[in-house]
Amino acid sequence: MSSSEIIPPSGTTSQLLEYPDNRLLIDLCGAYDSHLAAIEKAFGVQIIRRGNQLSVMGEDDAIVRTASILDALYARLEGGRGVEPADVDSLLRMGDSAVGTGVRSGDQIEMPILGGIEIQTRKKRVEPRTAAQKAYVHSLFDNELAFGIGPAGTGKTYLAVAVGVSMFIGGHVDKIILSRPAVEAGEKLGYLPGDMKDKVDPYMQPLYDALNDFLPGKQLAKLLEDKKIEIAPLAFMRGRTLSNAFVVLDEAQNATSMQMKMFLTRLGEGSRMVITGDRTQIDLPRGVASGLQDAERLLKSIPKISFNYFTSKDVVRHPLVAAIIEAYEADTGHA
């Protein structure tokens, strides 16, 4: 069908996009055209499918952005990879990330798959879904010491563990060390049942969950047994020099200033460190300063130490999580 047969509403223009492979076009559109519907909602356009063509109607700028998204998704399909709702959401986020990133309306959108920003692990390929995540992943590969600071659900720890697994598989490091402060969330460790491992493992479970996403179960168990991957409370890091390792400190807002200094000075030859945390979820006793806040204040001016920040716009859990975070942020200072 020619573009002349589709009359755009007054005040809008249209562009005809042609995709030669009808089978790929079906996947591009999604079940019941759900992918097209998501793009229409994001950019305020109307997309009409006719044969192997898509007619996009709307404002000029919105049409350009829509075409960029559709072309990127089609290129992904041509490369033999699927397109899921999460992939569409990822590209929409990358294109709708003008706030705080320097991206302006009309800028060329750099798609994560086209930009080569992906992390290869044993079980899956991981791609950043937002501009902040993309910058963070770049930072993890480029810097020996990097901080990821922002609310829950923004992928700080997940992406750090993914990069660690990728670097381990690639032979860039000899081991992975994951740590968290074992802050008692209302229960004293001493009163919990079991030996020390039984007591601290519940605090480490999010790190196990991330590893299980990236490594087959038997291989992960073997690597843990051989101490190629270690998961331990922050207190267990004292006195060690961590060489040729990828080291992640999660929930760093709950490390004291002394613990943070102790941890940072463990950095050994050939190692990389990632510190993640959320300044709004400090569980330390009243009056005890957060080591994350101190580190941010003291180290921000030192070259080769990267600080990366996330907002509710980067939340990749359920959409309600972002809304909840924004509601609490808006209420700060009114309680």
N, C-alpha and C positions, 0 to 999 in steps of 0.2 A: 504494500500500500504506500503511495507517495505521501509526502508530508503535506501536500496541498489538500488532501482529502480529510485531514484532521485540522479543524479550525480552532486555534487556541483562543481562550477567553480574551476579552478586551484588555489591553494593557500588558499582555504577556506575549512571549515569543515561543517558538518551538524548535527543537532540534531532533533530527532523525538519526538514531544510532543503529548500525547494522552488525549482527553477530552471526557469522557463517554457519556455525555448528548448532543445529537445533537442540541436540541432546544437552550440550553445555548450557544453552540458553535456558532450558527448563530448570537446571540446577541453579543458574544465576537468579532466576525469578523466585525460587523457593516454593515450598508447598503452599498452594492456594495464593501464590504471588506474595507470600509474607515478606520476602526480602525487599521487593519493590515497595510494599506498603510502609516498611520501616524507613526506607530512603525518602519516600514521599512525605512522611510525617516530619522527618528531620529537616528537610530543605524547603518544604512548602511548595512542592511541585506536583504535577500529575504525570504519571507514566502509563502510556497505553501500548499494549503489546499487539503487534500484527505480524504473524509469521515469524521470520527471524529478525524482525526490526522492533525497536523500542522508540516511541515518540515521547520526548520529554518536553513538557510545557510548564512555563513559569517565568520568573525574572531571569534576566541574562546571567547574573552571577550564580544564581541557584542552579541553572542549567549546566554551567561549566563545572560546578562542584559535583553535581549528580553524575555527569559524564565521567569525571575522574574516578568516582567510586565504582561505577559500573564497569569501566574499563579495567580497573585494578582487580575486581572480583573475577572478571572473565579471564584475565591473564593468569590468575591463580588456578582456575579450572583447566586452562590449556596446559598448565604445568603438571597436571595429574593430581591436583589436590582438591579436596572438597571445599564447599562453602557452607558453613553452619551459621545460625543466627548470631553466635558469638563473634564470628569473623566480620559479619556486616556491622555489628555494633562496634567492633574494634576500629574499622575504617571510618565510621561515622564519628567516633570519639577523636580520632586523629585529625579529622577535618573540622571538628567543632571545638577545637582546643585553643581558640584565640586568646582566652583570658590568661594572662601571665606567661605566655610562651613566645610572644612576639609575632605570632601568626596573624595575618590580617585577612580580611575578606578579599577574595580574589587571588590570594597566594596559591601557588601550585602545591597541592597536597602531596607529601611524600609518604607513600604507603609502606607499611612495615615490610611486607614481603618483597616489594620492589627495591626497597632500600637495603635488603639483605640483613635485616635485624631479626635474627631468630637464634634460638639456643637449642642445640641438639643434645638430647639425653638418650639413654638406652630405650626408653619406652615411648617418648613423644618429642615433638618439636614444640618449643614454647616461643610465642611471639608477644611482644609488648602490645598492649591494647590502647594506650594513650600516649600523648606526646611526652608527658612526664616519665612514664615507664620506659619509653624508648631512650630518653636522655639518661635515665638511671642505668639501664643495661650498658649503654656506651661507657658510662662512668666506671662500672664494675670491671669492664675489660681494660680500660685505659689507666686506672689508678690503683696503686697498691693499698690505699686506705680510702674508703668511701663510706659516707653516712647516708642512710635513707630515712627521712623523717616525715611522718604524716599519719593520718587516721587509719584505723583498722580497715582491712579489705582492699587496700590499694596495691597489694602485690609486693610489698617491700621484701618480706622474708621469702616468699615463694620464688620470686625472680632471683634473689641472691643465692638460694639453694640450687636453683636450676643452673645458674652460671658456674657455681662450684662444681656440680656434677659434670658439666660440660668440660670444664678445665681439667678435671681429674681424668675423664675419659680420654681427653686429648694429650695427656701426659705432661701438662704444664705444672701440675702440683702432684705431690705424692700422697696426700691425704686430705680429708675434709674434717674440720672440727666445728661443731655447732654447739653453741652455748646459750644459756639464759640465766638470769638471776632467779634463784628459787625463792621468790618472795612468798611468804605464807599468806594466802588469800583467806584470812579468817581462821586458818587452822595452823597450829604449830607443827613443824615437821616431826618433832619428837613424839607427838601423840598419834601420828599416823602409823598404821600397821606395816609390818614387813621390814626388810633390811634397807640399807641406804638407797639401793637401786629402785626398790619398790616405792620408797618415799618420794624420790625426785622424778621418776619417770612420768607421772601425770603432768608435771610442769613442762616436760620436754615433748609431750605428745604432738603438738603442732609441727615440730621439726621432723618427727618420724612420719607424720602424714605427708609432708612435702617430699621427703625422700621416697616414700612409697609410690608417689606419682611419677617419679623419674627413673626408678631402678626396679628390675624384676625382684620379686620377694626373696628367692634363693640367693641371688647375687648380693642383695643388700644384707642379708643375714651373714653371709660369708665375709663381706667387707667390715661389718661391725665386729665379728669374731676376731678378724685379723688386725683390728684397730686401724684399718685404713680409713674408716669413718668413725669418728667419736662424737658422742652426744653427752654432754656433761654440764653440771651447774657451773656458774661463773666462779664460784669459790674454788673449784678444782683446778683452775688455771694458774693459781699462784705458784711461783717458782719455776714455771716452765718457759722454755724458749721455743716458739712455734715456727719452725723452719720448713720451707717447701710445702706449705699447707695453705688451703683456702679456709679461712676462719670467719665464722659468722657469729656475732653477738646479737641475739634477738631480745626484744623487750628491754632495750638498753635504758629506757627512762627509769627503770627500777634498780639500776646499779647506782651505788653511792659514788661520790666523787673519788674516794680512795680506790674503790673497786674498778672504776673506769680507768684511772691512771694505771693501775696494776695490769689491766687487760691490754691497754694500748701499748704498753712497754714490753709485751710478750712478742711483738712482731719480730720475726727472724728473717734470715736471708731467704729470698725466693718465695716469700709468703705474701698473701693478700688478705686484707681484713675488711669486713663489711659490718657496720654497726647500724641496726635498725631500731626504731622506737617511735612512740607516740607521746608527745609532751602532755596530752590531755588525759592520759591514763596512768598517772604516777601513783603507785601503791605503797610508797615508802612512808614510814611513820612521820607524823607532823613534825616539821622542823628539820628534817633530814634533806639536804639538797640533792637533786637529781644529777648524777654524773653525766647524763646526756646533755643537759642544759649547760653544765660547766664546760664540757668538751666543745660544744658549739661556740661558746663565748671565747674560749682560749685558743682554739685551733683554726678558726675560720680564715685567718689571714695567712696560714702556712701553705706554700705552694705544694701541689701534688696530693693534697687532701681535698676530696670532693664532698660537697654537701648537696644533697638532692632532696627536694621537697615535693610532697603530694598534698592534694586537697580532696574534698568530697567528690570533685569532678572525676577523680581517678579511681573511685571505688568500683571494683569489678565483681562484687558479690551481688546479691539480690538488689534490684533498683531501690527498694525501700531502705536499704542500709544507707545509701547516700542521702536520702531525705531525712532519715533519723539523725545522721551526723550534722547536717545543715541546721536542723531544728535545735539541737543542743548548742551548736556554735552560736546561733542567733540569740540564744537565751543566756549566754555567758555574761555575767555581770548583773543579771536581773534577779538572781536568786536571793 
